[in-house]
Amino acid sequence: MASPADMTCKELVELITEYLEGAMSAPERQRFEQHLNQCSGCRNYLEQMRQTIQSVGRLSEEALSPAARDQLLHVFRNWKKQ
């Protein structure tokens, strides 16, 4: 049985925004980082998210075609429904 301190990969993915924004409580951050220390897949995912944020942060709304903008809005609005 997993201890309360254990975090699943799914839970980490759901909390990654809070982690990157520094909005996580100290105990939750410790659980998050403990999982990262043991899971190379989640470390890779975190790095991919950081790279995505860095790349996307350079884009302006004007740089997107109307079709790309609409597609992104559709994905963001429906991501939890899938």
Rosetta constraint file for C-alpha pairs under 8 A:
AtomPair CA 2 CA 6 HARMONIC 6.08 0.50
AtomPair CA 5 CA 31 HARMONIC 5.83 0.50
AtomPair CA 6 CA 31 HARMONIC 6.62 0.50
AtomPair CA 6 CA 35 HARMONIC 7.11 0.50
AtomPair CA 7 CA 11 HARMONIC 6.29 0.50
AtomPair CA 7 CA 12 HARMONIC 6.75 0.50
AtomPair CA 7 CA 31 HARMONIC 6.43 0.50
AtomPair CA 7 CA 32 HARMONIC 6.79 0.50
AtomPair CA 7 CA 35 HARMONIC 6.10 0.50
AtomPair CA 8 CA 12 HARMONIC 6.31 0.50
AtomPair CA 8 CA 35 HARMONIC 7.67 0.50
AtomPair CA 9 CA 13 HARMONIC 6.26 0.50
AtomPair CA 9 CA 35 HARMONIC 8.00 0.50
AtomPair CA 9 CA 42 HARMONIC 6.69 0.50
AtomPair CA 10 CA 14 HARMONIC 6.35 0.50
AtomPair CA 11 CA 15 HARMONIC 6.29 0.50
AtomPair CA 12 CA 16 HARMONIC 5.94 0.50
AtomPair CA 12 CA 32 HARMONIC 6.49 0.50
AtomPair CA 12 CA 42 HARMONIC 7.65 0.50
AtomPair CA 13 CA 42 HARMONIC 7.96 0.50
AtomPair CA 15 CA 19 HARMONIC 6.37 0.50
AtomPair CA 16 CA 20 HARMONIC 6.14 0.50
AtomPair CA 16 CA 46 HARMONIC 7.43 0.50
AtomPair CA 17 CA 21 HARMONIC 6.08 0.50
AtomPair CA 18 CA 22 HARMONIC 6.05 0.50
AtomPair CA 18 CA 23 HARMONIC 4.95 0.50
AtomPair CA 18 CA 24 HARMONIC 5.57 0.50
AtomPair CA 19 CA 23 HARMONIC 6.21 0.50
AtomPair CA 19 CA 24 HARMONIC 5.72 0.50
AtomPair CA 19 CA 29 HARMONIC 6.97 0.50
AtomPair CA 24 CA 28 HARMONIC 6.19 0.50
AtomPair CA 24 CA 29 HARMONIC 5.79 0.50
AtomPair CA 25 CA 29 HARMONIC 6.01 0.50
AtomPair CA 26 CA 30 HARMONIC 6.15 0.50
AtomPair CA 27 CA 31 HARMONIC 6.38 0.50
AtomPair CA 28 CA 32 HARMONIC 6.12 0.50
AtomPair CA 29 CA 33 HARMONIC 6.07 0.50
AtomPair CA 30 CA 34 HARMONIC 5.95 0.50
AtomPair CA 31 CA 35 HARMONIC 6.24 0.50
AtomPair CA 32 CA 36 HARMONIC 6.36 0.50
AtomPair CA 33 CA 37 HARMONIC 6.20 0.50
AtomPair CA 34 CA 38 HARMONIC 6.69 0.50
AtomPair CA 35 CA 39 HARMONIC 6.02 0.50
AtomPair CA 35 CA 42 HARMONIC 7.98 0.50
AtomPair CA 36 CA 40 HARMONIC 6.96 0.50
AtomPair CA 36 CA 42 HARMONIC 6.03 0.50
AtomPair CA 36 CA 43 HARMONIC 5.56 0.50
AtomPair CA 37 CA 43 HARMONIC 7.84 0.50
AtomPair CA 39 CA 43 HARMONIC 6.42 0.50
AtomPair CA 40 CA 44 HARMONIC 6.13 0.50
AtomPair CA 41 CA 45 HARMONIC 6.22 0.50
AtomPair CA 42 CA 46 HARMONIC 6.07 0.50
AtomPair CA 43 CA 47 HARMONIC 6.28 0.50
AtomPair CA 44 CA 48 HARMONIC 6.15 0.50
AtomPair CA 45 CA 49 HARMONIC 6.19 0.50
AtomPair CA 46 CA 50 HARMONIC 6.25 0.50
AtomPair CA 47 CA 51 HARMONIC 6.19 0.50
AtomPair CA 48 CA 52 HARMONIC 6.05 0.50
AtomPair CA 49 CA 53 HARMONIC 6.10 0.50
AtomPair CA 50 CA 54 HARMONIC 6.15 0.50
AtomPair CA 51 CA 55 HARMONIC 6.09 0.50
AtomPair CA 52 CA 56 HARMONIC 5.85 0.50
AtomPair CA 53 CA 57 HARMONIC 5.73 0.50
AtomPair CA 54 CA 58 HARMONIC 6.98 0.50
AtomPair CA 55 CA 59 HARMONIC 7.33 0.50
AtomPair CA 59 CA 63 HARMONIC 6.31 0.50
AtomPair CA 59 CA 64 HARMONIC 7.90 0.50
AtomPair CA 60 CA 64 HARMONIC 7.22 0.50
AtomPair CA 61 CA 69 HARMONIC 7.83 0.50
AtomPair CA 64 CA 68 HARMONIC 5.97 0.50
AtomPair CA 64 CA 69 HARMONIC 5.97 0.50
AtomPair CA 65 CA 69 HARMONIC 6.20 0.50
AtomPair CA 66 CA 70 HARMONIC 6.13 0.50
AtomPair CA 67 CA 71 HARMONIC 6.11 0.50
AtomPair CA 68 CA 72 HARMONIC 6.12 0.50
AtomPair CA 69 CA 73 HARMONIC 6.20 0.50
AtomPair CA 70 CA 74 HARMONIC 6.12 0.50
AtomPair CA 71 CA 75 HARMONIC 6.24 0.50
AtomPair CA 72 CA 76 HARMONIC 6.17 0.50
AtomPair CA 73 CA 77 HARMONIC 6.06 0.50
AtomPair CA 74 CA 78 HARMONIC 6.17 0.50
AtomPair CA 75 CA 79 HARMONIC 5.65 0.50
AtomPair CA 78 CA 82 HARMONIC 6.95 0.50
